Amino acid sequence: DPPGVAGRPARGAPGDAEAVDAGPAPADEAEAIGRRFAGVGYSGDMRDPRQATWLAGAGLRDDRLRVARLEATGRHGLQGYLRDPDRTLMNVEAIGLDFPFGLPLTFAEKILGGPFPEEGWWALAKRLERMTWPDYLVAVQEYRDSVGESKRLTDERSSAVSPLHRVNPDLGSMTYHGIRMIAEDRSRFAVRPFESAQARLLLEVYPGGLVKRLQIAGEEGGQGSRNQVILQALARLEHLPVELDPSQARHCLASRDALDAVIAARCAAAAVLGGEADRSPQELAPEEGERVRLEGWIYGLEEPA
């Protein structure tokens, strides 16, 4: 049984630009000093191209996040890291994952065949583990046809796209594969807000939401120019500015998925350092705590004090 049960503009469509192969991470990553965090730009593409899922690791020094690792892993490669973390991931305090951890309450209850049982979100995760992808697609389409793209409370508050959204990006695929992945391979981590255990954390984040909240301009000139503006804005942040080396910056200019992994690591750090990751569902949404306990929460959009 899981320990300590606690009672999106688009999220970066895969393939915005062709990425350069980042290759394996350095063996010791001595540059990632201090407190460590990680982030993932995740792909729901059924083909699972390696360069559509990226993993970033960053170390905190003097209120700055220095990226020490940026690796194209593929979805299955990421799953392997969660199942058997290497030394770097064993030392992180939290990993920000760029996909919905939960479903709108009414759709989740449709999947479950009735109200959530006492175990809450874990009942949904176990249901998806037993549910085939075609069956899930049919359920999503039938619900969308009759009800529409319902949102979770956290999607409404973060101006995020519904987990039932199917086009650019396909959040339906990302949600299905993502929930199954963390349900199967979370043994070394605690999933917020569904678990209250003190451990390395898995947090749902929304890089596009941070870009939007920071009012980052620069829509013209193609994806590379847009990514350059975002990188410059991240480097100028008052709290937790982000530093990359030239090679890492090139990967982020070539691929929004790589850039989203870096932003996801920054969101994870902000959620932990600002105390958001330790809040209960009731503290996150005082009048809607039960809904958050069942649907999940997007972390890291608050700026740490």
Summary of the structure (lengths in Angstrom):
residues: 305
radius of gyration: 17.9
end to end distance: 35.9
largest distance: 53.6
contacts: 1085
relative contact order: 0.21
helix: 43%
strand: 13%
